[in-house]
Structure formats: C-alpha cells, structure tokens
Amino acid sequence: MNDRRSLEEALAGFGMDTITLAGPLAAKLAAMKDAGFHQVMLKANDLVGHPGGWRAAIQEVRASGLRGTGFQVLRDFEGLSGHLHQYKLDIAKTMLQMCAALGCDVLLACSSTSAHASQDVEQMARDLRKLAMLALPYGIRIAYEGLSWGRTINEYTTAWDIVRRADCPNLGIGLDSFHIFAAGTSLDGIGELDPQKIFLVQLSDFLWQETRTFEERIATARTYRVFPGEGVHTERLVDLVVRLETIGYAGDYSFEVFNDDYLQMPLSMVAQRASRSALWLAQDVLRRSLPLPNQLTLRVLPE
C-alpha cells in the first residue's frame, strides 16, 4: 500500500492522453488508473464515438476517478469570416458544452492551417478573445497552441504574441514539446512567458532529429511520437521542463503520444511505459519525490 501511495504521489501532475491507447474508453481509463495516473487528457472522439453515446462516456470518465486534464481539440478557428466564421462559432459552442459536461476546465485550440483564414494577427486575436468570452460562463480556459505546420502561427513564440494581443484572462497558451522540437524553436522564449498564462503542457519525443517539411512533421506527429526519455530529443525535453519549473509553472504535464506501434500493444504495457517516463521526469529531472523502492531508473536513449 505504501508503494502504491508513493507511486501516485510521484505521478501527481502527470497524465496521459487517450489517443495513445487502443480499445474502448473504459479500458483506457482503467489502464491509466492501474499505472498510477490521476488524470487524463480527453478528446472529442472519446465522447461521440462511444457506443452508448456521449453522456455514457462522461459517466465512464467520472466513474474512473480520473481528473480531466483538458479537452481537445478545436481546430482552424481564428481568422475566418462570413459563413465560415459562423460555422466555427457553432462548432466551438458544442465543444465548450462537451468540455463543461466532462468537468474539464481547459479546452485546447490549435492554430489554423486553413488557406481560407486571414493572416492578420489582430483579427486572430479578436477571434480568440471572442472564443475566450464564450468560454467564460462555463469556467473554461482556452489554451492556444501553435501547430508546427500552422499556416501563420507555427511556433509557441508567435502563439504567445497572439495571446498577449487578445489580452483575455481565460485565454492562455498551450505548449507541446513535439511542435517546439519539430519547428526547431529556441527554448530561450520560455523565459518570456507568464507561467500563470500557461494552461497546458503536452510532452512527447520522436525518433529522428529533424522534420524538414510540414508533410513530414504531420506524418511524424500522428504516428511516430514516443514518451519522454524514449526519443532522441531527451536533452532538449529536460531543458524544457526545467525551464518551465524555473519560471514557476505549476500546472499539469500530459503525454501527447501518437504512435501506431503502441496501438498494437496491450494497454497495460503502454500505460506502464508512460508511468516509467513520468517517474523519470518527477524523480530524476524535477526531483519532486524520493525514488520508489526497487524502481529502475528509465534508460534514456543516447543522442
């Protein structure tokens, strides 16, 4: 019992995304719980793809005892006009309703990839301000993330610029280590961020040094991510989380790992890989807790 309590204490603040695991929602939640996690990052398909309907999915999440880290993902929202803008407003309202029903207080919105969207940063800021105002009655915060293949905003630094321009209390930034490493963005900008406006941090690594084109980034992001400590960007990932802790970030870390190989493995084995990665970050990198008895340190791959 003490070892179990120590495990859960060490994993406090870390969670997994459902996207990493195969199978039905209830089985994914059980595997995460058994691996010692307290929280889960959920996606819209978890709800609407449930055989019992979206409300049944919500009941499964609540019954699991796992806290919802956040809800994803609203895409291509900012920069549109006319009927396209109205269409996305309707989609956003539905996403906010589902997010609220889950009890999640963060909705992830990714930077636009649409060729139909304006590249005017002031319009983007106005649109994101409008989205944040729609979220206010629900008590939801909007985490705006710069996709590394975004049309205009494709780095966290430019995403932060839009968030500052919008200047809304419940609009902040979402950071994803994959997009930072894939875009080759310097980590020096982390020191310029307001830690109170970082609403979500998603962590993953991948298995090669570079993604030279947007197409290669998309393919890698959707099929070849791995857990922290399993890829070739370990040094930068350690640097990232240490910098975040240094500026005072005290929020959640979620493992956003898309991997086709993991989808062919038993859920418990994948969840245990995630647990080892979280323990390595908590104990060896961030020194948040004492090592568990008989716990092996994660073997980090060499550069």
Order of alpha helices (4+ residues) and beta strands (2+ residues): alpha-beta-alpha-beta-alpha-alpha-beta-alpha-beta-alpha-beta-alpha-beta-alpha-beta-beta-alpha-beta-alpha-beta-alpha
